[in-house]
Amino acid sequence: MPVLPAIHTVPRLAFTLALLLAAGCSGGDPPARVADDPASVPEEERYGGTAVLPMVTGLETMNPLAVSDYGTQVVQRSVLFTPLVSYNERLEPTPSLAESWDTVRVAPDTLELTFRLRRDVFWHDGEPTTADDVLFTFERMLDPRVAFPGMAKLARYRPHAELLDPYTIRFWLRPHAEFLEVWYTTPAVPRHILGNVPPEQLRQHPFGVREPVGNGPFRFVRHTPNQEWVFEANPNHPEALGGRPYLDRLVYREIPDYTTLLTEVLTGRLDVAGVRPEHLDRVRAAPDVRLLSFSIPQWTFIAWNTRLPLFRDARVRRALSLALNREAIVQGVLYGIPEVGRTPVTPAHWAYAGDDPETLLPYDPAEARRLLAEAGWSDRDGNGVLQDEAGREFRFTMKTRLGNDSWREIAEIAQAQLGALGIVVRPQLVESATLLQQIQGQPGARGERERDFDAVVLNWVEGFGKDDSPLLHSRSRNEPRGFVGYTNPEADRLLDTLAVTMDREHARPLWHQYQRLMAREVPYTVIYYGKPLVAVSRRMQGVEMDPRGSLASVAGWWILPASRQERRR
């Protein structure tokens, strides 16, 4: 995943996400009100129909070795490919292309991981998917000439693997948490197609956008740049993995803006569509639409540059957080849809401590004032602005990305609410690329990155294998993603321990300790957690969504027969 994967492309709340891919019709009159009773439709009548999925931002590529966009990854692993492992709704790894795996600790610092692959999964051109394809993919993932965006997930893997037979492969790695995640987010690619392609040319190869060949429930049909991607059901998908999908086709259609998308939803031309919070009432009023929402591993925050004396004291950072009415922000800016934030661990994570009062940061201006006074800040000359003992006023700039209205409003609300305590906040909007440079910084004369910000409103979108070390470990302080500059020995110890704790029951209390620590230290004030809002046509059945993404159940989506007949007419 590239540096700062989510601060640049998430307009007005990350709900739109290119991942809120949506299914629907391809023009013409909207379907008639459906009359089928879903419970009375036998399974054999559920097959058929086309779903068109709108894209506000296009799919990046179907090459798993080149993708950096989360929404495109969701399409790859749910539609076109069969990853080695999948995750269930409890975010536990389950067999997929690998029908089983074994782990053996062969040394105190070495784990032996053996995958046994299914023998009934074929590439869509008819060639079998074998362990040699997995080996080839692994080799290319590690090759620096490929510039694989997820290479960091293989940091604890030894750079070689062994083929035991055509359907068995063995890896060696240092034990660590979520060591299987990389085999879910990055499916294998076919050696017989890409094996002779120079590594440095893989990103530009036609496999990515013109000739992708997968082995998943849907197969590629065509891609028209700036218009559409088309996939059709794979009739040979193994029964043990769900068999042939119910839908005949998925068509991803590029839609230029959210106003057009809303019109398509309201007129019945889309079956499943991510909608913006401000459109909630209009969508609710549509008679043939129901609404879904689900948690995703995304959090929107205010980051404090703890290198600066102003934010070095944890009491000050906690006071700033207590002085912000985040519930009012969620209700007023985001229509009450997302969950109010606590710490960097989201409700989508299996160890989220949402019922722990020690992870809660309530709105408490009185306690904020007390903490600020304890840290030495008071209105010493009666001008309404807090000062420290040296007479320095509490003033700072809060930056955010130009073009994101929600983040701009958060900065403006912070200006008003902190101003009531005698803190002067100046919101500043910055173009995305410039903002990225400012917070990541450039190496200075003494080797320390020079960061040009006081506080910043942004967000993160994470994978399943959560590791906050690049953000909050002291060793990352001078790395691009360590822009808050936070250092704390207890945080270092917890992050190091969590990174190598494989048993979730052992890891859970450590995760809870970490969340309590973050609520006390507050290097990030988490405003809210991502919770996409999705409109679903009542003719669509089997649509379920969870932290795995909007397409976790796509192979089981089906359209009521009467609606399919209406569409044909």
Residue, then its C-alpha position, 0 to 999 in steps of 0.5 A: m500500500p503506498v504512503l498515505p493511501a487514503i488522504h488523497t482520493v476520498p472526497r467528502l467522506a470516504f463513503t463514496l470510496a471507489l470501493l462502494l461499487a454499485a450494481g444496476c441496470s444499463g439504461g432504458d426505462p427503470p424496472a417495474r415494481v417487483a412482485d416476486d417473493p424472494a423466499s418463493v424463488p427456487e435456486e435454479e431460477r435465481y440465475g441470470g441478469t446483468a448488474v451495472l456497477p458505477m465508478v466515480t473513480g475508475l478501476e486502476t488495473m486488474n494486475p494484482l502486482a500493480v494495484s495500489d487502490y483499495g477499491t480495485q483490490v476488492v474487485q480483484r479478490s472478489v470478482l476476477f481472482t480466487p485468492l489463496v485464503s479468504y476471510n469470513e464475516r468474523l475476519e477469520p482466515t478461511p480456505s479458498l484457492a488453498e484448501s488447507w495450510d499448515t504452520v510449524r515452528v521450526a526454530p524460535d524465530t522461524l515459522e514454516l508455512t505450507f499451502r496445499l492448493r485445490r486441484d479444480v481451480f482453472w485460469h479462465d483460459g483453461e490452464p490449471t492454477t498451480a503452486d508454480d503460479v503462487l511461486f511466480t507471484f511471490e518472486r515478482m512481489l519481492d522483485p524491486r523492479v516490479a515495485f509491488p505496492g504491498m511489499a512491506k507485507l512480506a517483510r518478515y518472509r524469507p525471500h525464497a519458497e519451495l515447490l513440494d509438488p505441483y499443488t503444494i508450496r512452502f514458505w518460511l517467515r518470522p512469526h507475526a500477526e495476520f501473516l496470511e493477509v497478503w495472500y488474501t489481498t494479493p491473488a496469484v497471477p498466471r506464470h504461463i501468461l506473465g512468466n516471460v514478461p520482464p519484471e520492469q514491464l509488468r505494470q504496463h503489460p496488456f494483462g492489466v487493462r486489456e487482457p486480464v485472465g483470472n481464476g475467480p467467479f467472474r471472468f473478464v470480457r472487455h474494458t473500454p477506457n473511461q467508459e466501462w469494465v465488463f465481467e461475466a459469470n465463470p461457469n466452471h467456478p468450483e462448487a466448493l467455492g460457491g460455483r457459478p455466480y447467479l448474475d450473468r454479468l457485471v458491468y462497471r460503468e464510469i459515472p462522472d459525478y455524484t449528482t449523476l449517480l444519485t439520479e441513476v439511483l433515484t430512477g432505478r437504473l442502479d441496483v447497489a450504489g454508495v450514496r453521500p450522506e447529504h442525499l440520505d433523505r432523498v434516497r430514503a424516499a425512493p420506494d424501491v430502494r433500501l439502505l445498508s451501512f457497514s463498518i470499514p477499517q477507515w478513520t478520520f482524524i486530526a493529527w498533532n505534530t508532537r515535534l512542536p512544543l505546542f503539542r508535545d504534552a499529552r495533557v494538551r493533546r487530550a484537552l484539545s480532544l475533549a474540547l471538540n464535540r465530535e458527536a455534533i460534528v458527526q450529526g451536523v456534518l455527516y448526518g449522523i451516519p458514522e460512529v464517533g471515533r475513539t482511538p486508531v483501532t476501528p470497529a471493523h477490527w476484531a479487537y475493537a474495545g468499543d465498550d471500554p470506558e477508558t477508550l472513550l474521549p467524551y466532550d468535556p470542555a471543563e476537563a479540557r480547561r483543567l488539563l490546559a491549566e495544569a499544563g501551564w496555559s491560561d489567559r494571562d493578560g485578559n485578551g481572551v487567548l491562552q498563553d504559557e509561562a513564557g507569554r507564547e500564545f496558543r495559536f496554530t494552523m490546521k491544514t486539510r485537503l482542498g476540495n474535501d468539504s467535510w474535512r474543511e467543515i471539521a477544521e472550521i468547527a474546531q476553530a470555533q470550539l477551541g476558540a471558546l477555550g482561548i485557542v486560536v485556530r487558523p484553518q488552511l486548505v492545501e492542494s493534495a500533492t502539496l499537502l502530502q509533501q508538507i506532512q511527509g517532509q523532506p530530509g533536512a540538513r541534519g537528516e531529520r525530515e522537515r514537516d510543514f504543518d501544526a495540525v492536519v485533518l486527514n484519514w487512513v484506510e487500512g488492511f486487515g493486518k493492522d500495524d500502527s508501527p509506521l505511524l506511531h512507533s518511535r523508529s518511524r518518527n523520521e519516516p514519511r508516515g511518521f508525521v506526528g513524530y510520536t515517541n513513547p516507550e510503552a507504545d513501542r513495546l505494545l506495537d512490537t509485541l502485537a506485531v509478533t503475537m499470532d494468537r488472537e486471544h493472547a493479542r486481545p488484551l494487548w490491543h485493549q491496552y494499546q487503545r487505552l494508551m492512545a486515548r490517554e496520549v492522543p497523538y491523533t484525535v479520531i473524529y469518526y470511523g468510516k461507515p459507508l451508506v449504500a442504496v440497494s434496489r429491492r429487486m436485488q437479493g443476497v446483497e450483504m456487506d461487511p468490513r471485507g468490502s462492498l463485494a464480499s457477497v457478490a457471487g451470491w447476488w441475484i435479481l428477482p425474475a420478474s425484474r429480469q423479464e421487465r428489463r428484457r422487454 
